[in-house]
Amino acid sequence: MTPADQQGWSGRKETVAIGGAEFAYVEITGSEPALLLIHGFTDTSRSFSLLAPHLAGRRLLIPDLPGHGDSPNSTGGVRPKDFAADVGCLIKALDLDRPIVVGHSMGGMIAIELAAGRPDLVGGLVLLATTLRVDVTDEDAVAIGVLALQDPISPADPFYDFWHACEVPVAPDFLARTAEEASAMPAGSWRSIFDEVRRADLTERVRKVRAKTLIVSGGRDPLFDRTHQERLRATIPTAGFVEAEQCGHNVHWENPALVAEAIIGHFGGH
């Protein structure tokens, strides 16, 4: 297994034109069905750079969502359902054959929207540390931090100690580059996407999901704790479930080997 090359990650990106905009993504060749990995809020495709080596041999498509990383803002909105529509267009543009869609945090909410609205495009669903509704008030630390951000955002802002907090140590170079990329997003975009994610409630929407599903959670996730996971499991009772007991919210950073093993174990290796 080759370690993730953080310095060279951005140079691996390709682009495809969708609706007049360039959608940036990383493709790693391998066997089908492909895995389409959707990052969380303010992250980029780099979010899956630590997981990718553990999925060696599988075809991986890892986009920067619109308004994140090297993908410009979409002409659509910034609700999870809007991002899901963008991802659906990407699947068609790349002629993917019902990929297994893996989503982390907000990316998991996007994956649920996609699987519910376009079941013909989704061959399987993996939900990493996600939720059906965020349940964050203006008094919560995460909201206070996001709403206080001002341009230009510094990658050294103390807020990142909370925003990218991990229960298991993660490579400092990865975290530094992740903070740099998040800081490139204007503070206004942070707030507008954050507000739309807080408004989203997928409790009814998720009942339309028919794809084979795996739920992976961090046992010490401070954002979407066991209550969130129990709610999710109750609405997809046939889903597989794996808990990384020692991990926090960023389970695929903290224990990528476990996450890869869970995915391969649930959907089979090729």
Secondary structure, DSSP 4 states (H G I P E B T S, - for coil): -PPP-TTTTGGGEEEEEETTEEEEEEEE--EEEEEEEE--TT--GGGGTTTGGGGTTEEEEEEPPTTSTTSPPPSS--SHHHHHHHHHHHHHHTT--SPEEEEETHHHHHHHHHHHH-GGG-SEEEEES--SB----TTSHHHHHHHH--SSPPTT-THHHHHT--SS---HHHHHHHHHHHHTS-HHHHHHHHHHHHH-B-TTGGGG--S-EEEEEETT-SSS-HHHHHHHHHHSTT-EEEEETT--S-HHHH-HHHHHHHHHHHH---
